[in-house]
Amino acid sequence: MIRMLRATRHSRPEPAVSSSRSTTHPAPREQPLPSKPGQRLKIGYVPGFAEENAYVQRTQDALSHLGHVYPLSPSTKSLWRMLQFRPGFFDVIIVNWLEHKTASPSTGKPSLLGIVAYFVQIFAFRILARRLVYVRHNIYPHHANSRSAAALTRVIDLSERLYSATATHSGHFPNKHYIPHPLYYEQPMAGNTGKNCHFIVFGRVMPYKNIEQLIDSFPVDQPLIVAGPCDDQDYFEQLKTAAEGKQIEFIPRFLSEEEARELVGTARGLILSHADDDMIVSGSFFYALSLGTPVIGVKTPFFSWVQQELALQGLTVIDDLQSIESALTQQPHLPAEEIVRSARQYFSLATVIGYWRKLFLQLEVQG
C-alpha cells in the first residue's frame, strides 16, 4: 500500500545535501567570510551564496582555514559587481556549477546565449584572479537531453583549458586534481541506537535517477521511502502506478533538516539508482555516510574507484538494479559509529583542507 504524505504549506526547503549540483541563490553583496588568524590568501568562491546548501558551507569552511573567502555570485547579471575588485585582486577563484547555463533549462538543448555567458564569466574571473580553479561536478549538465550530451561535454572540456586547474571529487580522472567531498557531519546521530527497517531514496525525484527501474525491481516484502519533491507530475504518477502492491511510501516535498536527518539516519540503507554518465559523485552518498547509514549504489566510475582505492566501510555496489533484491538481503550490518569513523579517514574537514592546501601549493598560490 502506498502512503502519500502531502506537502504542507509551511514546509522548509530541502537542505542541499542530496546532491552536489544544487541550484543556488546569490545574496545581494559579496563580503569576505571570517578566516583563521595569520592567513592572507584571497579566495573567491562561486557560488558564494547557496541557501541551506551544506556542501557550499562546508567547503567554504575548509577554505577559510587557508585564507579569506569572498563569496561571489554566479549570475551573469551581477558581473558589474566585480568592478569593486581590481584585476588580480584574488589569489585564486574557485568555480562550481557555472557550466549549467550552457544547456537550456526548458529544452535541455545547448543554449548559445548560455554558452557565451559561461565563457564571458570565465574570462572575467581570469582577469580578477591569479589562478582559476574549476570544480567539475558533472560530465555535462544533468538537465541536458541525451542528444545534446556529447556536444555539451565538448564545450565543457574546451572550457577547462581556460582554468589553471580542474578538480573533481573522484580520483578516477588521471588528468584532474582530486579534492575529497566533505562530509556534512562527522558524528553519528545523537541517541541513534539502531536502524529501522526501511530503505530510502533521498533528494529531488527526477527521471535521470532511474527510480522507476528501482521500484520495478524492489522486493514486495521490503519497505522503501522515496523522499523529495517531484516537478514532473506525469513521471510521479508513473512511479505511483509502478509502486502499487509494494511497501513504498512517497514523501513528495522538501524536507526540513530535522526530517532529512531522521529519515536517512535511521534507514537500513540509502539507495543510489542513478548510473548514467553525467554525474561524477552524489552528495547523497556523503550525506548518508555522515550519519552512519550504509549505501547501496549502482556501479559508477566513482564507486569502482572507491572500492579499489579506499578501505571504506558501508558501501555495497551492484552491477544493475535487477540485483537490488539480493543486495538488500546480503547487506552487512555495521554500527553507525564504524561507518562514520571509516568515512572520516577519507572525507573529514581536516582531510579536505589538506588537499586544498596541496593544490594551492602546486599552483603556487601564495598570500
C-alpha positions as CSV (number, residue, x, y, z in Angstrom):
1,M,0.0,0.0,0.0
2,I,1.3,3.4,-0.9
3,R,1.0,6.1,1.8
4,M,1.2,9.6,0.5
5,L,2.3,12.4,2.7
6,R,1.2,15.7,1.2
7,A,3.3,18.8,1.2
8,T,2.5,21.3,3.9
9,R,2.3,25.0,3.1
10,H,4.9,25.8,5.8
11,S,7.5,23.1,4.9
12,R,11.0,24.3,4.9
13,P,13.3,24.0,1.8
14,E,15.2,20.7,1.4
15,P,18.8,21.1,2.6
16,A,21.1,20.9,-0.4
17,V,22.8,17.8,0.8
18,S,21.2,15.3,-1.5
19,S,23.3,16.3,-4.5
20,S,26.4,18.2,-5.4
21,R,24.6,20.1,-8.0
22,S,22.1,22.3,-6.1
23,T,20.5,25.4,-7.5
24,T,21.9,28.4,-5.8
25,H,20.6,31.9,-5.0
26,P,23.1,34.8,-4.8
27,A,22.9,37.3,-2.0
28,P,22.9,41.0,-2.7
29,R,26.6,41.7,-1.9
30,E,29.9,39.8,-1.8
31,Q,31.7,40.0,1.6
32,P,34.6,38.0,2.9
33,L,33.9,35.2,5.3
34,P,36.0,35.1,8.6
35,S,39.3,33.4,8.2
36,K,41.8,31.9,10.6
37,P,44.4,34.2,12.1
38,G,47.6,34.7,10.1
39,Q,46.1,33.6,6.7
40,R,46.5,36.1,3.8
41,L,45.1,34.3,0.8
42,K,42.2,36.0,-1.0
43,I,39.9,33.2,-2.2
44,G,36.9,33.9,-4.4
45,Y,34.2,31.2,-4.3
46,V,31.5,30.6,-6.9
47,P,28.6,30.2,-6.0
48,G,29.2,32.1,-2.8
49,F,25.6,32.2,-1.6
50,A,23.5,29.0,-1.5
51,E,20.7,29.0,0.9
52,E,20.9,25.9,3.2
53,N,23.5,24.3,0.8
54,A,25.6,22.4,3.3
55,Y,28.2,21.5,0.6
56,V,29.0,25.1,-0.1
57,Q,29.1,25.9,3.6
58,R,31.4,23.0,4.4
59,T,33.7,23.8,1.5
60,Q,33.9,27.5,2.4
61,D,34.6,26.5,6.0
62,A,37.6,24.4,4.8
63,L,38.9,27.2,2.6
64,S,38.6,29.7,5.5
65,H,41.5,27.8,7.2
66,L,43.6,28.8,4.2
67,G,42.6,32.4,3.7
68,H,39.8,35.0,3.4
69,V,36.9,33.5,1.5
70,Y,34.9,36.0,-0.7
71,P,31.5,34.6,-1.8
72,L,30.9,35.6,-5.4
73,S,27.6,35.4,-7.3
74,P,27.4,33.0,-10.3
75,S,24.9,35.3,-12.0
76,T,26.0,36.9,-15.3
77,K,23.8,39.9,-14.5
78,S,25.9,40.6,-11.4
79,L,29.2,40.9,-13.3
80,W,29.1,44.6,-12.7
81,R,29.7,44.0,-9.0
82,M,33.1,42.6,-10.0
83,L,34.1,46.2,-10.7
84,Q,34.7,46.6,-7.0
85,F,37.7,44.3,-7.3
86,R,40.8,45.4,-9.2
87,P,42.5,42.9,-11.7
88,G,44.4,40.3,-10.0
89,F,42.8,41.0,-6.6
90,F,42.2,37.3,-5.8
91,D,44.9,34.8,-5.4
92,V,42.5,32.2,-6.6
93,I,38.8,31.9,-7.6
94,I,37.1,28.5,-7.3
95,V,34.2,27.9,-9.7
96,N,31.4,25.4,-9.2
97,W,28.4,24.5,-11.5
98,L,28.9,27.5,-13.7
99,E,28.5,25.3,-16.8
100,H,24.8,24.6,-16.1
101,K,23.9,27.6,-18.1
102,T,25.2,26.0,-21.2
103,A,22.0,24.0,-21.6
104,S,18.5,25.4,-21.8
105,P,16.5,24.6,-18.6
106,S,13.3,24.2,-20.7
107,T,14.6,22.0,-23.6
108,G,17.9,20.5,-22.4
109,K,19.4,21.6,-25.7
110,P,22.6,23.7,-26.0
111,S,21.9,27.4,-25.3
112,L,24.1,29.7,-27.5
113,L,23.4,32.6,-25.1
114,G,24.2,30.5,-22.1
115,I,27.4,29.2,-23.7
116,V,28.5,32.8,-24.5
117,A,27.7,33.9,-20.9
118,Y,29.6,31.0,-19.5
119,F,32.8,31.9,-21.3
120,V,32.4,35.6,-20.6
121,Q,32.3,34.8,-16.9
122,I,35.4,32.6,-17.1
123,F,37.3,35.4,-18.8
124,A,36.0,37.9,-16.2
125,F,37.2,35.7,-13.3
126,R,40.6,35.2,-15.0
127,I,41.1,38.9,-15.0
128,L,40.3,39.1,-11.3
129,A,42.4,36.2,-10.2
130,R,45.9,35.0,-10.4
131,R,44.7,31.4,-10.6
132,L,41.3,30.0,-11.5
133,V,40.2,26.5,-10.4
134,Y,37.2,24.7,-11.8
135,V,35.5,22.0,-9.7
136,R,33.8,19.7,-12.1
137,H,30.8,18.0,-10.6
138,N,29.2,16.7,-13.8
139,I,30.4,15.5,-17.1
140,Y,27.7,17.6,-18.7
141,P,24.7,19.4,-17.2
142,H,22.3,16.9,-15.7
143,H,19.2,18.6,-17.3
144,A,20.7,18.3,-20.8
145,N,18.9,15.9,-23.1
146,S,20.7,12.8,-24.3
147,R,21.1,14.1,-27.9
148,S,23.0,17.2,-26.6
149,A,25.2,15.4,-24.1
150,A,28.2,14.9,-26.4
151,A,28.2,18.4,-27.7
152,L,27.9,20.0,-24.2
153,T,30.6,17.7,-22.9
154,R,33.0,19.0,-25.7
155,V,32.1,22.6,-24.8
156,I,32.9,22.0,-21.1
157,D,36.1,20.0,-22.0
158,L,37.2,23.0,-24.1
159,S,36.4,25.5,-21.3
160,E,38.8,23.5,-18.9
161,R,41.7,24.9,-21.0
162,L,40.9,28.4,-19.6
163,Y,41.3,27.3,-16.0
164,S,44.5,27.0,-14.1
165,A,43.4,23.6,-12.9
166,T,40.3,21.3,-12.8
167,A,39.4,19.4,-9.6
168,T,36.9,16.7,-9.0
169,H,35.6,14.7,-6.1
170,S,36.5,11.4,-7.6
171,G,40.1,10.1,-8.0
172,H,39.4,8.1,-11.2
173,F,40.4,11.0,-13.5
174,P,44.1,10.8,-14.3
175,N,44.3,14.4,-15.6
176,K,42.4,16.2,-12.8
177,H,43.2,17.1,-9.3
178,Y,41.4,15.1,-6.6
179,I,39.7,17.0,-3.8
180,P,37.6,14.9,-1.3
181,H,34.0,15.8,-1.0
182,P,33.4,16.9,2.6
183,L,31.2,15.1,5.0
184,Y,28.1,17.0,6.2
185,Y,28.6,15.8,9.7
186,E,31.4,13.9,11.4
187,Q,29.4,12.3,14.2
188,P,26.6,9.7,14.1
189,M,23.1,10.9,15.2
190,A,22.8,11.5,18.9
191,G,20.7,8.8,20.5
192,N,20.7,6.7,17.4
193,T,20.8,3.2,18.9
194,G,19.9,1.3,15.8
195,K,18.5,1.3,12.3
196,N,14.8,1.0,11.3
197,C,13.6,-1.5,8.7
198,H,13.2,1.0,5.8
199,F,15.4,1.8,2.9
200,I,15.4,5.3,1.4
201,V,15.9,7.2,-1.8
202,F,16.6,10.8,-0.9
203,G,16.6,14.0,-3.0
204,R,14.7,15.5,-5.9
205,V,12.7,12.9,-7.8
206,M,13.8,13.2,-11.4
207,P,13.7,10.8,-14.4
208,Y,17.5,10.6,-14.7
209,K,17.7,8.8,-11.3
210,N,16.0,5.7,-12.7
211,I,13.7,5.4,-9.7
212,E,11.0,3.7,-11.8
213,Q,13.5,0.9,-12.5
214,L,14.3,0.6,-8.9
215,I,10.7,0.3,-8.0
216,D,10.1,-2.3,-10.6
217,S,12.9,-4.5,-9.1
218,F,12.3,-3.7,-5.5
219,P,11.0,-6.7,-3.4
220,V,7.5,-6.6,-2.2
221,D,8.4,-7.5,1.4
222,Q,10.9,-4.6,2.0
223,P,9.8,-1.0,2.9
224,L,11.1,1.8,0.8
225,I,10.7,5.6,1.3
226,V,11.1,7.9,-1.7
227,A,11.6,11.3,-0.1
228,G,11.9,14.5,-2.2
229,P,9.9,16.9,-4.4
230,C,9.0,16.0,-8.0
231,D,8.4,18.7,-10.6
232,D,7.3,16.3,-13.3
233,Q,3.8,15.2,-12.3
234,D,3.5,12.7,-15.2
235,Y,6.6,11.0,-14.0
236,F,5.4,11.0,-10.4
237,E,2.1,9.3,-11.5
238,Q,4.2,6.7,-13.3
239,L,6.1,6.0,-10.1
240,K,2.9,5.7,-8.0
241,T,1.5,3.2,-10.5
242,A,4.7,1.1,-10.5
243,A,4.7,1.1,-6.7
244,E,1.2,-0.4,-6.3
245,G,1.1,-3.5,-4.2
246,K,4.6,-2.8,-2.7
247,Q,5.6,-1.2,0.7
248,I,6.6,2.0,-0.9
249,E,6.0,5.4,0.8
250,F,6.3,8.7,-1.1
251,I,7.1,12.0,0.7
252,P,6.8,14.4,-2.3
253,R,8.0,17.6,-0.8
254,F,11.1,19.4,0.5
255,L,12.3,18.1,3.8
256,S,13.4,20.0,6.8
257,E,16.9,19.3,8.0
258,E,15.5,17.5,11.1
259,E,13.3,15.3,8.9
260,A,16.1,14.5,6.5
261,R,18.5,13.5,9.3
262,E,15.8,11.3,10.9
263,L,14.8,9.5,7.7
264,V,18.3,9.0,6.4
265,G,20.0,8.5,9.7
266,T,17.6,5.7,10.8
267,A,17.4,3.9,7.4
268,R,18.9,0.4,6.9
269,G,20.4,1.8,3.7
270,L,20.3,4.7,1.2
271,I,19.9,3.5,-2.4
272,L,21.5,5.4,-5.3
273,S,19.9,4.1,-8.5
274,H,21.5,6.6,-10.9
275,A,24.3,5.2,-13.1
276,D,24.2,7.4,-16.1
277,D,27.5,9.1,-17.2
278,D,26.5,12.8,-16.5
279,M,27.2,12.9,-12.7
280,I,30.6,12.3,-11.1
281,V,29.6,11.9,-7.5
282,S,26.3,12.1,-5.5
283,G,26.0,14.3,-2.4
284,S,23.5,11.8,-1.0
285,F,26.3,9.3,-0.7
286,F,28.3,11.6,1.6
287,Y,25.2,12.6,3.5
288,A,24.4,9.0,4.3
289,L,28.0,8.3,5.4
290,S,27.9,11.4,7.6
291,L,25.0,9.8,9.5
292,G,26.5,6.3,9.6
293,T,23.9,4.9,7.1
294,P,25.1,2.2,4.6
295,V,24.8,3.0,0.9
296,I,23.8,0.6,-1.9
297,G,24.6,2.1,-5.3
298,V,24.7,1.0,-8.9
299,K,28.2,0.8,-10.2
300,T,29.7,4.0,-11.5
301,P,33.4,5.0,-12.1
302,F,33.4,6.8,-8.7
303,F,32.1,3.7,-6.8
304,S,34.6,1.5,-8.7
305,W,37.4,3.8,-7.7
306,V,36.3,3.8,-4.0
307,Q,36.2,0.1,-4.0
308,Q,39.7,-0.2,-5.5
309,E,41.5,2.6,-3.6
310,L,39.7,3.2,-0.3
311,A,39.0,0.8,2.5
312,L,35.6,2.4,3.1
313,Q,33.0,0.7,5.2
314,G,29.3,0.8,4.5
315,L,29.2,0.7,0.7
316,T,27.6,-2.0,-1.4
317,V,28.0,-1.8,-5.2
318,I,25.7,-3.6,-7.6
319,D,26.0,-4.0,-11.3
320,D,22.4,-3.1,-12.1
321,L,19.1,-2.6,-10.4
322,Q,18.0,-6.1,-11.2
323,S,20.4,-7.1,-8.4
324,I,18.8,-5.0,-5.7
325,E,16.9,-7.8,-4.0
326,S,20.0,-9.9,-3.4
327,A,21.9,-6.8,-2.3
328,L,19.3,-6.0,0.4
329,T,19.5,-9.5,1.9
330,Q,23.3,-9.7,1.8
331,Q,24.0,-6.2,3.1
332,P,26.4,-6.3,6.0
333,H,25.1,-4.8,9.3
334,L,27.6,-2.3,10.6
335,P,27.4,0.1,13.6
336,A,26.8,3.7,12.6
337,E,29.9,4.7,14.5
338,E,32.0,2.4,12.5
339,I,30.8,3.8,9.2
340,V,31.3,7.4,10.3
341,R,34.8,6.6,11.6
342,S,35.7,4.9,8.3
343,A,34.3,7.9,6.3
344,R,36.3,10.4,8.4
345,Q,39.5,8.8,7.3
346,Y,38.9,10.0,3.7
347,F,36.4,12.8,3.8
348,S,36.8,14.7,7.0
349,L,37.1,18.5,7.0
350,A,40.8,18.2,8.0
351,T,41.4,16.0,5.0
352,V,39.6,18.3,2.7
353,I,41.7,21.3,4.0
354,G,44.9,19.3,3.4
355,Y,44.0,18.5,-0.3
356,W,43.1,22.2,-1.0
357,R,46.4,23.3,0.6
358,K,48.3,20.8,-1.6
359,L,46.6,22.1,-4.8
360,F,47.3,25.7,-3.9
361,L,51.0,24.8,-3.4
362,Q,51.1,23.1,-6.8
363,L,49.5,26.2,-8.4
364,E,52.0,28.4,-6.5
365,V,49.1,30.3,-4.9
366,Q,50.5,32.4,-2.1
367,G,49.2,35.1,0.1
